Amino acid sequence: MIRRIWLPFLLLAAFISCKRDPGLTADQLVGRWELQSATRDGRPTESLEELYYEFLPDGTLRTNMSGAPETATYAVEKNILQQRQGRIEADYTIEELSDSVLVISANIRNYAFQFKLARRSSTETLQ
């Protein structure tokens, strides 16, 4: 009898203790990210050394990925960053995201790219 009473409580405790990963959100990207390193087809490339992505809270993306500054839109679904309505439309896989580091990869124009970006602090942006 006692086992029957405790079983529902144990199941409930197990269910509550299993925290769901909320996944990545667009809010985590908001800010300016500047290139630290890049690879194209697994080899270091310096042709993108001035690359930046600036994510605004309203879903607007400012970047120079196409070689010139432009505005596009972005959205995040699970670990995919979608860049749309710009010269380049891409689906980036978010490989790493912390407060200071963003690592994304994508196949763009038949090249496999990986970008390691650092968040630029708001004080650096103002200077």
TORPA-4810 file (N, C-alpha, C, O; in nm, 3 decimals):
<nodes>
NODE_1_0.081_-0.119_0.000_0.000_0.000_0.000_0.086_0.127_0.000_0.058_0.222_-0.074_M
NODE_2_0.189_0.128_0.082_0.275_0.245_0.090_0.347_0.267_-0.043_0.368_0.381_-0.085_I
NODE_3_0.386_0.157_-0.109_0.454_0.170_-0.239_0.363_0.237_-0.341_0.409_0.317_-0.422_R
NODE_4_0.235_0.206_-0.337_0.142_0.267_-0.432_0.125_0.417_-0.407_0.104_0.493_-0.501_R
NODE_5_0.135_0.458_-0.285_0.122_0.599_-0.251_0.246_0.675_-0.296_0.234_0.786_-0.348_I
NODE_6_0.364_0.619_-0.278_0.488_0.687_-0.311_0.518_0.690_-0.461_0.586_0.781_-0.508_W
NODE_7_0.468_0.594_-0.535_0.497_0.588_-0.678_0.458_0.714_-0.753_0.540_0.766_-0.829_L
NODE_8_0.338_0.767_-0.735_0.304_0.892_-0.806_0.394_1.009_-0.766_0.428_1.091_-0.850_P
NODE_9_0.432_1.017_-0.639_0.519_1.124_-0.594_0.658_1.111_-0.656_0.718_1.211_-0.694_F
NODE_10_0.709_0.990_-0.666_0.839_0.969_-0.727_0.836_1.005_-0.875_0.930_1.067_-0.926_L
NODE_11_0.730_0.966_-0.943_0.718_1.000_-1.085_0.708_1.152_-1.104_0.769_1.207_-1.196_L
NODE_12_0.633_1.217_-1.020_0.620_1.361_-1.027_0.754_1.430_-1.001_0.791_1.524_-1.071_L
NODE_13_0.827_1.383_-0.901_0.958_1.440_-0.870_1.054_1.421_-0.986_1.130_1.511_-1.019_A
NODE_14_1.052_1.304_-1.047_1.139_1.278_-1.162_1.103_1.370_-1.278_1.192_1.421_-1.346_A
NODE_15_0.976_1.389_-1.301_0.930_1.476_-1.410_0.973_1.620_-1.386_1.020_1.687_-1.478_F
NODE_16_0.957_1.670_-1.265_0.991_1.808_-1.232_1.142_1.829_-1.239_1.187_1.935_-1.282_I
NODE_17_1.219_1.730_-1.197_1.364_1.747_-1.194_1.427_1.745_-1.333_1.538_1.794_-1.351_S
NODE_18_1.357_1.690_-1.432_1.408_1.690_-1.570_1.379_1.825_-1.632_1.268_1.851_-1.678_C
NODE_19_1.479_1.911_-1.633_1.461_2.044_-1.689_1.473_2.037_-1.839_1.562_1.970_-1.892_K
NODE_20_1.386_2.107_-1.907_1.393_2.113_-2.052_1.490_2.222_-2.092_1.494_2.330_-2.032_R
NODE_21_1.568_2.194_-2.194_1.656_2.294_-2.250_1.571_2.389_-2.332_1.509_2.348_-2.430_D
NODE_22_1.567_2.517_-2.294_1.481_2.609_-2.367_1.529_2.636_-2.509_1.456_2.695_-2.589_P
NODE_23_1.651_2.592_-2.542_1.703_2.615_-2.676_1.755_2.755_-2.692_1.750_2.836_-2.599_G
NODE_24_1.802_2.783_-2.809_1.856_2.915_-2.839_1.743_3.009_-2.876_1.643_2.968_-2.934_L
NODE_25_1.760_3.136_-2.842_1.661_3.236_-2.879_1.731_3.352_-2.949_1.852_3.373_-2.932_T
NODE_26_1.656_3.426_-3.026_1.711_3.542_-3.096_1.765_3.645_-2.998_1.861_3.716_-3.029_A
NODE_27_1.703_3.655_-2.880_1.749_3.753_-2.780_1.894_3.731_-2.740_1.964_3.827_-2.707_D
NODE_28_1.940_3.606_-2.743_2.078_3.577_-2.706_2.179_3.631_-2.807_2.297_3.646_-2.775_Q
NODE_29_2.134_3.660_-2.927_2.224_3.709_-3.031_2.233_3.861_-3.036_2.327_3.915_-3.095_L
NODE_30_2.138_3.931_-2.977_2.130_4.076_-2.991_2.263_4.141_-2.953_2.319_4.116_-2.846_V
NODE_31_2.312_4.224_-3.044_2.438_4.294_-3.024_2.524_4.284_-3.149_2.481_4.230_-3.252_G
NODE_32_2.643_4.335_-3.139_2.737_4.334_-3.253_2.841_4.226_-3.229_2.900_4.216_-3.121_R
NODE_33_2.864_4.144_-3.332_2.961_4.034_-3.328_3.063_4.058_-3.439_3.026_4.084_-3.554_W
NODE_34_3.191_4.049_-3.404_3.297_4.074_-3.501_3.383_3.949_-3.517_3.407_3.875_-3.422_E
NODE_35_3.430_3.930_-3.638_3.505_3.810_-3.673_3.637_3.801_-3.598_3.714_3.897_-3.591_L
NODE_36_3.662_3.683_-3.542_3.791_3.651_-3.481_3.872_3.560_-3.572_3.993_3.576_-3.586_Q
NODE_37_3.802_3.463_-3.634_3.868_3.372_-3.729_3.762_3.313_-3.821_3.644_3.307_-3.787_S
NODE_38_3.807_3.271_-3.939_3.715_3.213_-4.036_3.787_3.104_-4.115_3.907_3.112_-4.140_A
NODE_39_3.710_3.002_-4.152_3.762_2.900_-4.242_3.667_2.885_-4.360_3.545_2.903_-4.347_T
NODE_40_3.725_2.853_-4.474_3.649_2.822_-4.594_3.697_2.687_-4.641_3.816_2.669_-4.670_R
NODE_41_3.606_2.591_-4.648_3.640_2.453_-4.680_3.750_2.399_-4.590_3.839_2.327_-4.635_D
NODE_42_3.744_2.436_-4.461_3.837_2.385_-4.361_3.972_2.454_-4.356_4.056_2.417_-4.274_G
NODE_43_3.993_2.553_-4.440_4.121_2.625_-4.443_4.100_2.768_-4.395_3.999_2.830_-4.429_R
NODE_44_4.194_2.821_-4.318_4.181_2.961_-4.273_4.170_3.055_-4.393_4.237_3.036_-4.495_P
NODE_45_4.086_3.155_-4.378_4.071_3.257_-4.482_4.078_3.394_-4.418_4.023_3.418_-4.310_T
NODE_46_4.147_3.484_-4.484_4.158_3.620_-4.435_4.076_3.717_-4.518_4.074_3.837_-4.490_E
NODE_47_4.008_3.667_-4.619_3.932_3.755_-4.707_3.809_3.814_-4.639_3.745_3.904_-4.694_S
NODE_48_3.776_3.766_-4.522_3.658_3.816_-4.450_3.697_3.885_-4.319_3.615_3.893_-4.227_L
NODE_49_3.819_3.934_-4.309_3.871_3.979_-4.180_3.794_4.096_-4.118_3.807_4.117_-3.997_E
NODE_50_3.717_4.171_-4.192_3.638_4.282_-4.138_3.491_4.243_-4.114_3.408_4.329_-4.087_E
NODE_51_3.460_4.115_-4.125_3.321_4.067_-4.117_3.259_4.099_-3.981_3.323_4.085_-3.876_L
NODE_52_3.135_4.143_-3.985_3.058_4.164_-3.862_2.912_4.128_-3.886_2.864_4.128_-4.000_Y
NODE_53_2.844_4.098_-3.779_2.699_4.078_-3.777_2.647_4.161_-3.659_2.699_4.152_-3.548_Y
NODE_54_2.546_4.241_-3.685_2.481_4.316_-3.577_2.335_4.277_-3.575_2.260_4.306_-3.669_E
NODE_55_2.294_4.212_-3.467_2.157_4.164_-3.451_2.080_4.263_-3.366_2.119_4.292_-3.253_F
NODE_56_1.971_4.314_-3.421_1.886_4.408_-3.348_1.766_4.333_-3.290_1.725_4.230_-3.343_L
NODE_57_1.708_4.386_-3.181_1.596_4.316_-3.116_1.474_4.296_-3.205_1.395_4.205_-3.181_P
NODE_58_1.457_4.381_-3.308_1.337_4.371_-3.393_1.351_4.271_-3.508_1.264_4.265_-3.595_D
NODE_59_1.460_4.190_-3.509_1.477_4.091_-3.615_1.555_4.143_-3.734_1.566_4.076_-3.837_G
NODE_60_1.609_4.264_-3.722_1.691_4.322_-3.828_1.836_4.280_-3.808_1.885_4.274_-3.695_T
NODE_61_1.903_4.251_-3.917_2.043_4.211_-3.916_2.122_4.308_-4.004_2.085_4.333_-4.119_L
NODE_62_2.228_4.361_-3.949_2.321_4.443_-4.027_2.450_4.363_-4.040_2.503_4.314_-3.941_R
NODE_63_2.499_4.352_-4.162_2.620_4.274_-4.186_2.690_4.323_-4.311_2.633_4.396_-4.393_T
NODE_64_2.814_4.283_-4.324_2.889_4.309_-4.447_2.934_4.177_-4.510_3.035_4.173_-4.581_N
NODE_65_2.859_4.071_-4.485_2.892_3.939_-4.536_2.906_3.937_-4.688_2.988_3.863_-4.742_M
NODE_66_2.827_4.017_-4.756_2.830_4.017_-4.903_2.942_4.103_-4.960_2.958_4.112_-5.081_S
NODE_67_3.021_4.167_-4.873_3.129_4.253_-4.918_3.100_4.400_-4.901_3.191_4.483_-4.911_G
NODE_68_2.975_4.434_-4.875_2.934_4.573_-4.853_2.829_4.573_-4.742_2.754_4.476_-4.727_A
NODE_69_2.822_4.680_-4.665_2.720_4.685_-4.559_2.579_4.671_-4.616_2.548_4.728_-4.721_P
NODE_70_2.497_4.594_-4.548_2.358_4.576_-4.591_2.271_4.543_-4.471_2.321_4.511_-4.363_E
NODE_71_2.142_4.551_-4.492_2.044_4.517_-4.390_1.965_4.398_-4.439_1.925_4.392_-4.556_T
NODE_72_1.942_4.303_-4.349_1.864_4.183_-4.380_1.775_4.155_-4.259_1.766_4.237_-4.168_A
NODE_73_1.712_4.041_-4.259_1.636_3.997_-4.143_1.696_3.867_-4.093_1.769_3.798_-4.165_T
NODE_74_1.664_3.834_-3.968_1.710_3.707_-3.913_1.606_3.647_-3.820_1.519_3.716_-3.767_Y
NODE_75_1.617_3.517_-3.804_1.533_3.443_-3.710_1.614_3.324_-3.661_1.707_3.279_-3.728_A
NODE_76_1.578_3.273_-3.545_1.644_3.156_-3.488_1.540_3.048_-3.464_1.437_3.072_-3.402_V
NODE_77_1.568_2.929_-3.515_1.485_2.811_-3.489_1.577_2.699_-3.445_1.660_2.651_-3.522_E
NODE_78_1.560_2.657_-3.320_1.648_2.558_-3.258_1.791_2.610_-3.266_1.821_2.713_-3.207_K
NODE_79_1.879_2.542_-3.337_2.018_2.589_-3.347_2.049_2.643_-3.486_2.165_2.647_-3.527_N
NODE_80_1.947_2.685_-3.558_1.965_2.739_-3.693_1.936_2.890_-3.693_1.829_2.934_-3.651_I
NODE_81_2.033_2.966_-3.741_2.019_3.110_-3.760_1.988_3.133_-3.907_2.068_3.099_-3.994_L
NODE_82_1.871_3.190_-3.934_1.828_3.212_-4.072_1.848_3.359_-4.110_1.794_3.448_-4.045_Q
NODE_83_1.926_3.383_-4.214_1.948_3.518_-4.267_1.867_3.530_-4.395_1.885_3.451_-4.488_Q
NODE_84_1.777_3.628_-4.401_1.688_3.645_-4.515_1.681_3.790_-4.559_1.725_3.881_-4.488_R
NODE_85_1.626_3.811_-4.679_1.597_3.942_-4.737_1.722_4.029_-4.752_1.717_4.150_-4.733_Q
NODE_86_1.833_3.966_-4.784_1.957_4.039_-4.811_2.018_3.984_-4.939_1.957_3.900_-5.006_G
NODE_87_2.136_4.030_-4.972_2.204_3.979_-5.091_2.238_3.831_-5.078_2.237_3.758_-5.177_R
NODE_88_2.268_3.790_-4.957_2.296_3.649_-4.929_2.190_3.598_-4.833_2.169_3.657_-4.727_I
NODE_89_2.126_3.490_-4.869_2.034_3.422_-4.778_2.101_3.293_-4.735_2.145_3.214_-4.819_E
NODE_90_2.109_3.273_-4.605_2.183_3.157_-4.555_2.117_3.102_-4.430_2.050_3.175_-4.356_A
NODE_91_2.138_2.974_-4.407_2.101_2.908_-4.283_2.230_2.867_-4.215_2.300_2.776_-4.261_D
NODE_92_2.262_2.933_-4.105_2.383_2.905_-4.030_2.350_2.807_-3.917_2.246_2.820_-3.852_Y
NODE_93_2.436_2.713_-3.893_2.425_2.627_-3.776_2.500_2.696_-3.663_2.618_2.728_-3.677_T
NODE_94_2.431_2.717_-3.551_2.495_2.777_-3.435_2.565_2.664_-3.360_2.499_2.579_-3.300_I
NODE_95_2.697_2.663_-3.365_2.775_2.557_-3.302_2.810_2.589_-3.158_2.823_2.499_-3.075_E
NODE_96_2.824_2.716_-3.129_2.857_2.759_-2.993_2.803_2.899_-2.973_2.812_2.984_-3.062_E
NODE_97_2.747_2.922_-2.855_2.698_3.055_-2.822_2.714_3.077_-2.673_2.659_3.002_-2.591_L
NODE_98_2.790_3.180_-2.638_2.804_3.221_-2.499_2.787_3.372_-2.496_2.752_3.433_-2.597_S
NODE_99_2.811_3.432_-2.380_2.799_3.578_-2.371_2.900_3.650_-2.459_2.877_3.763_-2.500_D
NODE_100_3.012_3.584_-2.487_3.119_3.652_-2.560_3.160_3.587_-2.692_3.232_3.649_-2.770_S
NODE_101_3.118_3.464_-2.718_3.162_3.391_-2.837_3.042_3.334_-2.912_2.949_3.279_-2.852_V
NODE_102_3.046_3.348_-3.045_2.947_3.289_-3.134_3.022_3.217_-3.245_3.103_3.277_-3.315_L
NODE_103_2.996_3.088_-3.259_3.056_3.010_-3.367_2.942_2.960_-3.455_2.852_2.890_-3.409_V
NODE_104_2.946_2.998_-3.583_2.843_2.957_-3.678_2.908_2.897_-3.802_3.022_2.930_-3.836_I
NODE_105_2.835_2.810_-3.868_2.885_2.750_-3.992_2.770_2.744_-4.092_2.653_2.735_-4.055_S
NODE_106_2.807_2.748_-4.220_2.707_2.744_-4.327_2.774_2.707_-4.458_2.895_2.723_-4.476_A
NODE_107_2.693_2.657_-4.548_2.738_2.633_-4.684_2.685_2.749_-4.768_2.565_2.763_-4.788_N
NODE_108_2.778_2.832_-4.816_2.741_2.952_-4.892_2.813_2.948_-5.026_2.935_2.942_-5.033_I
NODE_109_2.733_2.952_-5.132_2.788_2.949_-5.269_2.884_2.831_-5.288_2.992_2.845_-5.345_R
NODE_110_2.841_2.716_-5.239_2.915_2.590_-5.251_3.047_2.586_-5.174_3.134_2.504_-5.204_N
NODE_111_3.063_2.673_-5.076_3.178_2.669_-4.987_3.129_2.646_-4.845_3.027_2.702_-4.803_Y
NODE_112_3.202_2.564_-4.770_3.170_2.540_-4.630_3.246_2.644_-4.546_3.369_2.643_-4.541_A
NODE_113_3.172_2.732_-4.481_3.232_2.836_-4.398_3.208_2.808_-4.251_3.106_2.749_-4.213_F
NODE_114_3.303_2.850_-4.169_3.285_2.853_-4.025_3.341_2.986_-3.976_3.452_3.025_-4.010_Q
NODE_115_3.261_3.055_-3.895_3.301_3.185_-3.841_3.302_3.179_-3.689_3.206_3.133_-3.627_F
NODE_116_3.411_3.226_-3.631_3.417_3.244_-3.486_3.413_3.394_-3.463_3.502_3.467_-3.508_K
NODE_117_3.310_3.439_-3.393_3.288_3.582_-3.371_3.292_3.614_-3.223_3.260_3.530_-3.139_L
NODE_118_3.333_3.736_-3.192_3.334_3.783_-3.053_3.234_3.896_-3.040_3.222_3.982_-3.127_A
NODE_119_3.162_3.895_-2.929_3.066_4.003_-2.904_3.143_4.130_-2.870_3.234_4.130_-2.787_R
NODE_120_3.106_4.236_-2.936_3.166_4.366_-2.904_3.083_4.430_-2.796_2.960_4.439_-2.809_R
NODE_121_3.146_4.474_-2.692_3.072_4.534_-2.580_3.012_4.668_-2.621_3.061_4.731_-2.715_S
NODE_122_2.909_4.709_-2.553_2.843_4.835_-2.587_2.936_4.953_-2.564_2.922_5.055_-2.633_S
NODE_123_3.030_4.944_-2.471_3.125_5.054_-2.450_3.222_5.062_-2.567_3.262_5.172_-2.605_T
NODE_124_3.261_4.949_-2.624_3.349_4.951_-2.741_3.276_5.012_-2.861_3.336_5.083_-2.941_E
NODE_125_3.146_4.984_-2.873_3.066_5.034_-2.985_3.057_5.186_-2.978_3.055_5.252_-3.082_T
NODE_126_3.051_5.242_-2.859_3.036_5.386_-2.841_3.166_5.461_-2.868_3.161_5.581_-2.897_L
NODE_127_3.279_5.396_-2.860_3.408_5.464_-2.877_3.440_5.489_-3.023_3.544_5.546_-3.054_Q
</nodes>
